């Protein structure tokens, strides 16, 4: 047997340096997560980690109001914070504001979500309109409610007075007992739709089979809600409360625009007090210490909440 060798038709074509395929290091290719994580990592380092470390470093200094110089004294600001009565009053206002707003926004959000959980005509438009307050800047919302709650011409104040529900000599935002409620009103109006959207997403994700079985067994609407809807929504509710609670704890815009922590210190929160110390007193180390203390309270409170309600991410 004679074997015939087929001649090769391949021709070696020289490849220039400009046409040769460049081999990139693996950490710069799409197979590695580094190129995708690098931008957000840089932003976190620039706007998160660096300010935190700088505030921590600044808290170790004592501000001399006469020379306007910072003198290294690691325990001065923390000792001043513990002895500052305004800090403890601000802590009470912060927790009161956070807990009250959370309860009202959660209850209203869940109730409105149950009403909007329908595929009937027009409900999609209503759900879309619910998002409009979320796009308004908080400072604009605060100014809007400041005007509506004005004792002379505010539509809410004059309406309550005309109905006999509020005395005209006690403007809502000018009274120490009601000013915080006025600030809460602005927050509730703007952020209840956030809770509505989360609750709606949770309701739409619930399986229908348990509700169909409960209806066959003769369960009422209230029984289905308390024994099926709420237990299955518990994790979503806990996560929504955690996210919204952290945001409420650092409230600043509404307080600054509507009351400027007044009257007196009736609406002063930790963040507004830190802003006062920073911008009005120019005591940057002490303001940084209050900010770090606020962050510490947020971490501790969130950790306790996550542990109690077993929140999973």
Secondary structure, 3 states (H helix, E strand, C coil): CCCCCCCCCCCCCCCCCCCCCCCCCHHHCCCCCHHHHHHHHHHHHHHHHHHHHHHHHHCCEEEECCCCEEEECCCHHHHHHHHCHHHHHHHHHHHHHHHHHHHHHHHHHHHHHHHHCCCCCCHHHHHHHCCHHHHCCHHHHHHHHHHHCCCCCCHHHHHHHHCCCCCCCCCCCCCCCCHHHHHHHHHHHHHHHHHHHHHHHHHHHCCCHHHHHHHHCCCCHHHHHHHHHHHHHHHHHHHHHHHHHHHHHCCCHHHHHHCCCCCCCCCCCHHHHHHHHHHCCCCHHHHHHHHHHHHHHHHHHHHHHHHHHCCCC
